[in-house]
Amino acid sequence: MEISANTQAVAYLISAILFILALKGLTHPASARRGNYLGIAGMAIAIIATLLGSEVQSYGFIIAGVAAGAVIGTVLASRVQMTAMPQLVAALHSFVGMAAVLVAIGTYLNHDAAGTLNPVMMGELSVGIIIGAITFSGSVVAFAKLQGLVSGAPVKFKGQHMLNAAMAVATVLLGIHFGMTESMASLVLMTLIAFVLGFTLIIPIGGADMPVIISMLNSYSGWAAAATGFTLGNLLLIIVGALVGFSGAILSFIMCRAMNRSIINVVFGGFGSESGGEVSAAGEAAQKGVKSASVDDAIYWMEDANKVIIVPGYGMAVAQAQHALKEMMELLEKRDVSVKFAIHPVAGRMPGHMNVLLAEADIPYDHVVEMDVINSEFPTADVTLVVGANDVVNPAAKSDSSSPIYGMPILEAAKSRQIYFLKRSMNPGYSGVDNLLFYQDNTSLIFGDAKDTIEGMVTALKGGGH
């Protein structure tokens, strides 16, 4: 069955509208599920319309590719943990980048054999290869850092920025030369240098900036897809690529603003690698020691509290403590204690990480409050319970000008009457910066696995151990 070009265009238009509505739905946790369904529907329509178009001459390889991809995708989706979702996103970005490179090279070889190349197409091929190659290798580095295969610390060397600039200029010049001469040598060199450039652009980025890098690579993958759309003459792919490209860029800008960081510094500078002054505030505070507490100590405070604010972080994700937190919230609310969850824009390892985990535990959306709103409530909170978060509550961002995170907006948990900090150890957060909150007089640390600790609190609240 083959559909007409007009029917296909209408199907593409419907798909594009569904994709836009999907993005709109994903802007809030309450509508995110609907947004996902709309996106799935739009993609299904797009795939069917493409397969039924006149440009498809054979279905053999297409069916094989779709079947293999479906099997791989299903296995990954069913096995991947929420804590590994950032790594999975980075891996998927790398697939998009490599696909753009392969499509561009395949298109060049086919049209070169047919003698149908033209300057416009050559320019499209160059753009697709450069963006796709940078996206692929950059995403591979991001995956390796997030997965712990390599250190998350920034990797810097003398002349790094000049090298990156030289490679960027070289890829552009080779792209121009490739467009003018159709030279295979220029194509190969341009592709290889772009792959290396993606690697050298991401290695100086430290772990604390990985959420921004993930969203930026998402933007790159969108532009790679748009370039592929131009190469294939597929209008929907151009539209979808532009949507992903712009939305990823906007998200990166929003996250940088939330961290008081320049997006240029994030891309070219690295994070958490500065040595700071001779004696930082964190260094002085570390000599004071910290207070440790037990589960019963925390329950004693929370049972008599009017308001408890919970700050979730990556440690909560690792321990999978969100379901235990839901049960603890319900038990506290039965005692007329107000419970809210404070969300920092870059908590976890990707945008919305904490929101997704809390939604997974069916925690009501009206209990989940963003940083700009919740910060005014910390001074009235009797207890703030920090569950595996670190950098996002570190007062050094406000008080220590020598700290690499200085100027980053934080959740002002330090202003609460009493703070209980759940941690496995005294290790610093993902940025490698010591947390001054540990050493405040109103802060006590409860060491151990977050899930075990919260479950102990639940048992105590039920009367089994308190």
VENKABEL-V667411 format. One record per backbone hydrogen bond with DSSP energy under -1.0 kcal/mol. NH is the residue of the N-H (numbers start at 0). CO is the residue of the C=O. If there is no record, write none. Layout:
NH;CO
NH;CO
This chain:
2;51
7;3
8;4
9;5
10;6
11;7
12;8
13;9
14;10
15;11
16;12
17;13
18;14
19;15
20;16
21;17
22;18
23;19
24;20
25;21
26;23
27;24
30;27
34;30
35;31
36;32
37;33
38;34
39;35
40;36
41;37
42;38
43;39
44;40
45;41
46;42
47;43
48;44
49;45
50;46
51;47
52;49
55;52
62;58
63;59
64;60
65;61
66;62
67;63
68;64
69;65
70;66
71;67
72;68
73;69
74;70
75;71
76;72
77;73
78;74
79;75
83;80
84;81
87;83
88;84
89;85
90;86
91;87
92;88
93;89
94;90
95;91
96;92
97;93
98;94
99;95
100;96
101;97
102;98
103;99
104;100
105;101
106;102
107;103
108;104
109;105
110;106
111;107
112;108
113;109
115;110
121;117
122;118
123;119
124;120
125;121
126;122
127;123
128;124
129;125
130;126
131;127
132;128
133;129
134;130
135;131
136;132
137;133
138;134
139;135
140;136
141;137
142;138
143;139
144;140
145;141
146;142
148;143
149;143
154;202
159;156
162;158
163;159
164;160
165;161
166;162
167;163
168;164
169;165
170;166
171;167
172;168
173;169
174;170
175;171
176;172
177;173
178;174
179;175
180;176
181;177
186;182
187;183
188;184
189;185
190;186
191;187
192;188
193;189
194;190
195;191
196;192
197;193
198;194
199;195
200;196
201;197
202;198
204;201
206;151
208;205
209;206
212;208
213;209
214;210
215;211
216;212
217;213
218;214
219;215
220;216
221;217
222;218
223;219
224;220
225;221
226;222
227;223
228;224
229;225
230;226
231;227
232;228
233;228
237;233
238;234
239;235
240;236
241;237
242;238
243;239
244;240
245;241
246;242
247;243
248;244
249;245
250;246
251;247
252;248
253;249
254;250
255;251
256;252
257;253
258;254
259;256
260;255
265;261
266;262
267;263
268;264
283;279
284;280
285;281
287;284
292;444
297;293
298;294
299;295
300;296
301;297
302;298
304;301
307;337
308;382
309;339
310;384
312;386
314;387
316;312
317;313
318;314
319;315
320;315
324;320
325;321
326;322
327;323
328;324
329;325
330;326
331;327
332;328
333;329
334;331
335;332
336;331
337;305
339;307
340;366
341;309
342;368
346;343
352;349
355;351
356;352
357;353
358;354
359;355
360;356
361;358
362;357
366;363
367;364
368;340
370;342
373;369
374;370
376;373
379;376
380;377
381;306
382;306
383;417
384;308
385;419
386;310
387;421
392;389
393;390
396;393
397;394
398;394
399;395
402;399
405;402
406;396
407;404
410;391
412;410
414;411
415;412
416;380
418;441
419;383
420;443
421;385
422;445
431;428
437;434
438;435
439;436
442;439
443;418
444;290
445;420
447;422
452;448
453;449
454;450
455;451
456;452
457;453
458;454
459;455
460;456
461;457
462;459
463;458
